[in-house]
Amino acid sequence: MSSPKSPKNDSPPKKQPFSWGVLSLWGLFFVAAILFFLFRGGVGLRGGKSDLPELSPPDFSLRRSDSTDKTNRPAAEHSGEEAQTIQKLREETLAKIAPMVRLPGGVYLMGDDLSGNADQRPAHEVRLAPFEIDVYEVTNRQFRLFVDATGHMTSAERRGWSYVFDSQEKSWVKMPGANWTTTAQNPDHTVSLDRWGDLPVVHVSYIDAIAFCGWAGKRLPSEAEWEYAARSGLIDAEFPWGNRREPEGRLLANYWQGWFPEKNTGTDGFLFLAPVGSFPKDNYGLFDIIGNVSEWCNDRFGSTYYRYSVRDNPPGPGESESETAWVQADPERPETGETVFLRVVRGGSFLSAENSDAAYKVSARSKQPENLSYEDLGFRCVK
């Protein structure tokens, strides 16, 4: 406790006795200031920031791959203990905004003997190990965390264009400047994640999806895992909820209503992308497993693969058995004349219609070159 003030007079002030109380108060203040600097000022105990950004960044501005910010390095570039700490923080954050469910695996019948598409035949027995899968498709919010943490530039950004469906031309066109920060609702790159963060990320290639999965400590599903999840425990059903596309008139997914590509009535309330979780979940607790956006799978595509697929955890055809996009040159290196592999795409999207292959059926198979991107193509992860 400090001494009381001396009364004002003309004589020199008397020397005050030393007070340990004053020293203690100043010491506590000094320690508190150091702790505030360490933890609120952003400097960690090891001298580096976490590579996780805020969960709700204000806009879509990107950090480019030439960033020199050392605190923004991928976990692989950190020391062993530091990398483990960062990965744990990342997984805890993703667990909050990207929940997963565990599926038991087991035996199911993959494919459809009644399909008019030969690549869905024959139906064959598959046995899977248990796995976890994202409840939702990967969103802009999640992908923003990845971009901020790694400086990743997508295939579309490097190339300078991505595919968009032109409703006037009724065909896919190369749209200059289209990339993951743009959608049909947001063509100008300027809106905030507060409004668009829960839309599924699109304009991402297979290469981009693989990069995200590596950062998140996950992977893309095999085609067999994806179909197992989409079937939602039902036997010989066309949709996750049964065999009727619109049971009792209910619209249970975001797909094209009307005659494609002439007219989309938008009866489900969405002409384009819908925020994830806008439609009812399936028996496994998954949202939008069909419709909204098509989803990359890890497998290379082989139109005859079902004839010789292994029974246990099929990984897709090997390199020599896969099909390449031989009909076109590699779009990123057209001068080389080289080709790229086709990768499996599943689930259909908001552009899928009954009169156009009905890609939203659980057995329907599609494929795309692994380095191309589209306005209706995204992904979800497993582990």
C-alpha positions, 0 to 999 in steps of 0.5 A: 500500500503506497504512502499518503500524499504529503501536505503542500508546503515550502519545505523539501519533500520527505523521502518516502519509505520503499513499498513492496506493494508498488513493485508487485503491482508494476510487476503484475502489469509488466507480465500482463503486457507481455502475455497480451503481446504474445497471444493477442498480438499474434506471436506464438510461443515458438515465434510464428502465427497459426496458419488458420485465418479468421472463420469469416473473412470479409471478402474473396481477396486471395493470397497468391502463390508467390506470397512471402509471408512465412506464417502462411506456409503449408504444414509440411514446411513447418518443424515436426512439432509445429506442424502437428500443432497446426494440423490439430488446430486445422482439424479442430476448425474444420470439424466445426464448419465441415462435420463428417459422419462415419459410415459402417462400410460393408457389402453392397451392389454397385451399378445398375443392370437396367441402365441404358448406359453400358458404363453402369453395367454390370451391377457387381458386389463391392465390399468397403471398409468403414470411412468418414465422409463430409456431411456437406459439399466443400464450401467457399468458406472452407476453400477460403481457409485453404487458399489463405493458408497455402496461397494455392492458385486454382487451375482456372486462375492459372489458365485464366478461364473456366467453363460456364453454361451459356443459357443463350447459346445452350452450350458450355463456353470458356468464360474469361476470368471465371474461377472459384470466387465467381458463380452465376450469382456472383460474377464480379468477385466482390461479394463477402463470404458472409453472404456466399460462404455457404455455397459449394465451391465450384470452378475447381479442378480435380487437381485443386480438390486433391490439394485441398484434401491434402491440406485438410488431412482428408482425401477424395472418395473412391467412386465405390465409396461415393456410390455407397454413401449416395445409396444411403443404405437402400437396396436397388434404389435410383435416389438416396430416398427411394425410386421416385424422384419427387415422392408426393410432389416433394423436391428433395434436391437441387436439379433442373426442373423442366426441359433442358436446356430450354427452360428451368422452372426453378420450382425448387426455389433455385435456378443456380447453386443452393447453400449447402443443407438447403434440402433434407438430409438422407438416411446417413445424415448427408446433404446434397449428395445428389444435385446442387454440384457434381462431385469429383471422385478420386478414380480415373475413369474407365467405361468398362471397369465394372467388368473387372473391378475388384470386390474389396475397396476398388480403387478404380482402373490403373493407369494402363486401363484408364481412359484419357481425354484423347478427344482434346489436347491438354487445355493448359498445354495445348502446344504439347499435344499431350492428353490428360486423364479423365476422372470420375464425376458423380451426383449431378448438379443444378444443371442435371435434368431427366431428359439429359442423362439424369446424372443425379441418379445414384448409379449415373457416371460422368467424367471430366479431364482432371485439370478442367473446371466448371460452374457446377462441379465441386467435391466433398472429402472422406477419410 
